Amino acid sequence: MNTKRNPVGWFEIYVNDMNRAKSFYEATLAITLESLPSSEPSIEMWSFPMDEETMNKYGAPGALCKMEDCSGGAGGTLIYFSCDDCTVEADRAAKAGGNILKPKFAIGEHGFISILMDTEGNTIGLHSMK
């Protein structure tokens, strides 16, 4: 067993309005999401940037997902996005229509986090070391 491999294989953030959600994440994280083709016409997905060669070791790939019977909103899973300084991304999130639920705070030797709500009602986290 490879104990250094990232065990998170994939994540999906369910959304109700893909254009609004896509704009929010691109603005907040300063990234460009890419269309992820689906053989099922009722599923629309836009993936976060991923490097297929290293994703299983260094990060979990994932996408925004719009699917019948799977609504966006608060749930039991919290995804943390890595960043240089979570205050910067939290400010971007607020400007892009999200809400800062918990501003940046220290978590000891593990750095800092902020908790946000996206435009779809999903709770997400930001993590930085400074």
C-alpha positions in Angstrom: 0.0 0.0 0.0 1.3 3.4 -1.0 0.8 5.6 2.2 2.0 8.8 0.4 -0.7 8.6 -2.3 -3.5 11.1 -1.9 -6.5 8.8 -1.2 -9.1 11.3 -2.4 -9.9 10.1 -5.9 -12.5 12.7 -7.0 -14.9 15.3 -5.8 -18.0 17.0 -7.1 -19.6 20.2 -6.0 -23.2 20.1 -7.0 -24.6 23.4 -8.3 -28.0 24.8 -9.4 -26.8 27.5 -11.8 -23.6 26.4 -13.6 -22.8 29.9 -15.1 -23.0 31.5 -11.7 -21.0 28.8 -9.9 -18.4 28.7 -12.7 -17.9 32.5 -12.5 -17.7 32.3 -8.7 -14.9 29.7 -8.6 -12.9 31.1 -11.4 -13.0 34.6 -9.8 -12.3 33.3 -6.3 -9.5 30.9 -7.1 -8.1 32.9 -10.1 -8.3 29.8 -12.3 -10.1 28.6 -15.5 -12.4 25.6 -15.3 -12.5 23.3 -18.3 -15.5 21.6 -19.8 -15.6 17.9 -19.0 -17.6 16.0 -21.6 -20.2 13.6 -20.4 -22.0 10.8 -22.3 -25.2 11.7 -20.3 -26.8 14.8 -21.7 -28.4 15.7 -18.4 -25.0 16.1 -16.7 -22.9 19.2 -17.2 -19.4 19.3 -15.6 -16.6 21.8 -15.5 -13.3 20.5 -14.0 -10.8 22.3 -11.8 -7.3 22.3 -13.3 -5.6 18.9 -13.0 -2.4 17.3 -14.0 -3.2 13.6 -14.7 0.4 12.5 -14.1 0.5 13.8 -10.5 -3.1 14.1 -9.4 -3.2 10.9 -7.4 -0.1 11.8 -5.5 -0.5 15.6 -4.9 -4.1 16.5 -5.2 -7.7 15.4 -5.7 -9.2 16.2 -9.1 -12.8 17.4 -9.2 -15.5 19.3 -10.9 -18.5 21.5 -10.6 -21.5 19.2 -11.4 -25.0 19.9 -12.5 -27.2 16.8 -12.4 -30.9 15.9 -12.0 -31.9 15.1 -8.4 -28.5 16.4 -7.0 -29.0 19.9 -5.7 -26.3 22.3 -4.5 -26.4 23.3 -0.9 -25.1 22.8 2.6 -24.1 19.2 3.3 -21.8 17.1 5.4 -18.6 17.4 3.3 -16.2 20.3 3.4 -13.6 20.8 0.7 -10.6 22.9 1.4 -8.9 24.7 -1.5 -5.2 25.4 -1.0 -4.0 29.0 -1.5 -1.1 31.3 -0.6 -3.1 33.5 1.8 -6.8 32.6 2.4 -7.6 36.2 3.1 -7.0 37.1 -0.6 -9.3 34.3 -1.9 -12.0 35.0 0.8 -12.1 38.7 -0.4 -12.4 37.5 -4.0 -15.2 35.2 -3.0 -17.1 38.0 -1.3 -16.7 40.2 -4.4 -17.9 37.2 -6.6 -21.2 36.8 -4.7 -20.2 34.4 -1.9 -20.3 34.9 1.9 -17.4 34.7 4.4 -18.8 32.5 7.2 -15.6 32.5 9.3 -12.8 34.9 8.4 -9.2 33.7 8.4 -8.1 32.2 11.7 -5.1 30.2 12.9 -5.1 26.4 13.3 -1.8 26.2 15.0 1.2 24.7 13.2 -1.1 23.8 10.3 -1.6 27.3 9.1 -4.8 29.2 8.6 -8.3 28.6 7.3 -11.4 30.6 6.2 -14.8 29.1 5.7 -17.1 30.4 2.9 -20.4 29.8 1.3 -20.4 29.8 -2.5 -23.1 31.2 -4.7 -24.9 27.8 -4.7 -25.2 27.5 -0.9 -22.2 25.1 -0.6 -19.8 25.5 2.3 -16.2 25.4 1.3 -12.9 26.1 3.1 -9.7 27.8 2.1 -6.3 26.8 3.6 -3.0 28.7 3.6 0.2 28.5 5.6 0.4 32.3 6.0 
